Amino acid sequence: MCSRVKACHWIRLLCDISLLFTAQTDYAPYFYDNGPNSNNGNMALLNLSEDTPKGTQIYVLNGTDPEGQPVKYGMTSEPGSKEYFRVHPKSGTVTLIEELDREAQDEIEVFVSISDGLNKVAEKVSVFVMDANDERPQFPQNMPSIVDVPENTTSGSSIYKVQAVDRDAGSGGSVTYFLQVTSGHESRSSEPSTKFAIDHHSGVLRIKPGETLDYEKSRTHFITVVAKDGGGIYKGKQQVMSSSATLTINVIDAQDTPPVFVGTPYFGYVYEVSSPGSEIFTVFAKDGDMDNPNPIIYSIESGADGVFAINKTSGCITLKVYPAELKREIFNIKVKASEVSPEGKRLDFAVTTVTIRVVDLNNHPPTFFGENGPQNVFELTMYEHPPEGEFLRGLKITVNDSDQGSNAKFHLRLVGPGRMLRVVPQTVLNEAQVTVLVEDSAAMDFEKSQFLTFKLLAIEIDTPERFSATADIIIHLLDTNDNAPKFSSDFYIARIPENSPGGSSVVSVTATDPDSGLWGVVKYSIYGSGADLFLIQPDSGIIYTQPWASLDAEVKSKYNFYVKAEDSDGKYSLAEVFVTIMDLNDHSPAFNENSLEKTMVIGAPVKIEAVDEDAEEPNNVIEYSIMKSDPDDIFDMDADTGEIKLKPYIKSMDIVQNISNHKDCTWSVVVQAKDRGSPSFSTTTVVKIDITEATQLKGPLTSFLLKCRENPMQFLGLVSGVIIIMLFVTVFISTVIYVRNVKSNKILPSRRIIRRKRKPRRQDDFQQPFREECCGGKFRNEDLEIPTADNINRNNNVKGCSHRAPPSPPNAPDMPPPLPSHYRHGDREWTVPTVSASVASKTKKRSHRGKDNPVNTALVSELKLRLEQKNMANRY
């Protein structure tokens, strides 16, 4: 037992020794120190920009274990500190988990550790947060918004210092200053101003050199101060940031403006009723420095001549003498307004001129005068429509104003209906004779108004009182015969039945003459080609038919004539009368005797005609009907046209013969013709109708036509086909003729023709050169190079001959054009004969082209020459 215990003790001891030996040989892991610019190691002295986005992998912790054991990484912060980083335990990747702000914390301390499972090594490292340009310049919150500056502050003076702070470092924290300036007025309008400047670095605000402030021009200036930083990198881009603040500069008024007179220029008046002490005019001036004005005192500098005085405080100018003692009519007085300081010292001043005029008092209005003194009513009697431009001789009017100068100047105006009259003169000074002229003669019409009333006004022009006077002008008009009678209508339309007896009333016309007396009495008469059957009452205007007149609408139904209305002086007017004779139903229909015997072909109708001599519808409209036929059920009749046809079921003579026992197939039909008048008249007659059957045609064409009766479209198709075939044939023939004409119209090169002198020969031989030759004689047609019998040249008179046509010449030119359509007998032309022909003359109209075609001329000349040569050869 003891030995076993000892053995266990030794074993434990050996294990402790083994562990001790092992612990002494296991070394701790460590970080690589790669310096501050490395992105892996122990993170010592790491620089990190504050604009680094959250979630960015910023570093890799890197270390090793001497024994090669795997290591793990860790990271902790000071207790209570904000954690900005997180490390992956195996890869050592460090990730930013919070946004950085250098202005809040520019250095971050963390503990980084590395462990191999047994040993753990921790190090305290510092991460430096580098600046980025993410801050704007900030103006202090207690910066004043209003700055008061006296207007007499000298140019270049400092008036305020602006200061802004940018918490960024480096260039991003440097601040420069700029201005945006506008000028404000009392009217609150703004405009650009350049009166201020700011030092870009210090922020001192000054009045620009050479510029001054003026309270009277601008009381307020609004200045926007812009603070900009020096720029810097933010999130990889260059960025300049700025901020602004607005300053209101109030200009404080200073005593630097002289007084200003209000309401200039000044004019005063001295009237004839003025007295010493009368107030003539009051001047008023105010200090130009309106915020702090000084009191004003007034004085007269010159021009008063001792007859005017002024109150030094109120500025009231008064008269010192009576107006009769004034030596001049106009006084120009120099008045001085001076500022007075609180100490009583006179400061700035201003001078103005007051013009005082001595004038007559306007105390007399214009007055109208007649022959016997002042008068306000003038009357005149005259005929209507006086000549335009003539003055009214019966009016004697004078107008007067007793004042003097401008007080006696007034305007005359005539007020009344229309613009009938005009007054002259229109402007009067003191006194004038008034003349009234006629301007619109047509408006002065007795028939419209028997008297006219006008107002004659006289109104002062240049006076404040505007005194005026009024006079009435009453004109009584006398009538003249200036109007012709006028009908109530330009034309009259009447209707009268044709059976009206003679002396019947037709229509009444009315004409009026607005003139008075005998001039207004109207007499009527009628005339015209249609007036023979009518007469008119001269006084009443009633138109009657002549006692002997017999009206018949069938003979003539329309009459028109003129009616004349005339006054006692021969002035007249015309109106046209249209009379229509109304037709009555007084004629019975009458049958045409030629239509009483008809031959009816089965399938075709026969027509019965009757005529009603009445003139109008419905009296002459006829209706036809069959009154009786034997048998009754064989015919139908069209009531409007009078056509009679067989019943539809009767299609052959066999049916007809079965219906009737008459072998001759002749029917007597009683037909009635009845008009539509009221009352209605009718006529009956017997129509004999002989029924026959159409002749039967034989052959295929007849059979086809009979079929076409049942189907008309087949016949239309046949006609269309024939038309199309004829159209194609016509086009083909036209094309062939056109091609042939084109070929025949080509002009071949013409040969040069040399004319030879003819040998002298006897006259009788030339007249009949072929008197001994015939078709079979010495003159052989094959020896002649002349056109063939088909008239190639189209200018030969070819005669019939029973010989063979000779061949055409090989070099003959193309044929000339045919004779014109206006060919005229009388012009002689030589023609070339055939073998059996002789030279003869032929009439031809000469071409309108002036000269013959060169080709025709050459061909005819050549033929004539050869013909003569052949003739001469045969003779000799």
Sequence and secondary structure as in RCSB ss.txt:
>XXXX:A:sequence
MCSRVKACHWIRLLCDISLLFTAQTDYAPYFYDNGPNSNNGNMALLNLSEDTPKGTQIYVLNGTDPEGQPVKYGM
TSEPGSKEYFRVHPKSGTVTLIEELDREAQDEIEVFVSISDGLNKVAEKVSVFVMDANDERPQFPQNMPSIVDVP
ENTTSGSSIYKVQAVDRDAGSGGSVTYFLQVTSGHESRSSEPSTKFAIDHHSGVLRIKPGETLDYEKSRTHFITV
VAKDGGGIYKGKQQVMSSSATLTINVIDAQDTPPVFVGTPYFGYVYEVSSPGSEIFTVFAKDGDMDNPNPIIYSI
ESGADGVFAINKTSGCITLKVYPAELKREIFNIKVKASEVSPEGKRLDFAVTTVTIRVVDLNNHPPTFFGENGPQ
NVFELTMYEHPPEGEFLRGLKITVNDSDQGSNAKFHLRLVGPGRMLRVVPQTVLNEAQVTVLVEDSAAMDFEKSQ
FLTFKLLAIEIDTPERFSATADIIIHLLDTNDNAPKFSSDFYIARIPENSPGGSSVVSVTATDPDSGLWGVVKYS
IYGSGADLFLIQPDSGIIYTQPWASLDAEVKSKYNFYVKAEDSDGKYSLAEVFVTIMDLNDHSPAFNENSLEKTM
VIGAPVKIEAVDEDAEEPNNVIEYSIMKSDPDDIFDMDADTGEIKLKPYIKSMDIVQNISNHKDCTWSVVVQAKD
RGSPSFSTTTVVKIDITEATQLKGPLTSFLLKCRENPMQFLGLVSGVIIIMLFVTVFISTVIYVRNVKSNKILPS
RRIIRRKRKPRRQDDFQQPFREECCGGKFRNEDLEIPTADNINRNNNVKGCSHRAPPSPPNAPDMPPPLPSHYRH
GDREWTVPTVSASVASKTKKRSHRGKDNPVNTALVSELKLRLEQKNMANRY
>XXXX:A:secstr
 HHHHHHHHHHHHHHHHHHHHHHHH    EE    TT SEES TTEEEETT  TT EEEEE EE TT    EEEE
EE TT    EEE TTT EEEE S   TTT SEEEEEEEEE SS EEEEEEEEEEE  S    B  TT  SEEEEE
TT  TT EEEE   B  S GGGG EEEEEEEEEE TT  EEE  SEEE TTT EEEE TT    TTT SEEEEEE
EEEE  EEETTEEE  EEEEEEEEEEE  S    EESS SEEEEE TT  TT EEEE  EE S  SS   EEEEE
EE  TTSEEE TTT EEEE S GGG   SEEEEEEEEEEE TTS EEEEEEEEEEEEE        EEEETTEE 
SEEEEEEESS  TT B TT  EEEE  S GGGGEEEEEEE STT EEEE SEEESEEEEEEEE  TTT  TTT S
EEEEEEEEEESS SS  EEEEEEEEEEE  S    EESSSEEEEEEETT  TT EEEE  EE  S GGGG  EEE
EESTT TTEEE TTT EEEE TT    TTT  EEEEEEEEE TTS EEEEEEEEEEE       EE GGGSEEEE
ETTS EE  EE   SSTTTT EEEEEEE SSSTTEEE TTT EEEE TT  SHHHHHHH   SS EEEEEEEEEE
 SSS  EEEEEEEEEEE      SHHHHHHHHHHH HHHHHHHHHHHHHHHHHHHHHHHHHHHHHHHHHT     
            HHHHHSTTTT  TTSS  GGG     TT SSS       SS      TT         TT  T
T EEE    TT    EEE    TTSS  HHHHHHHHHHHHHHHHHHHHHH 
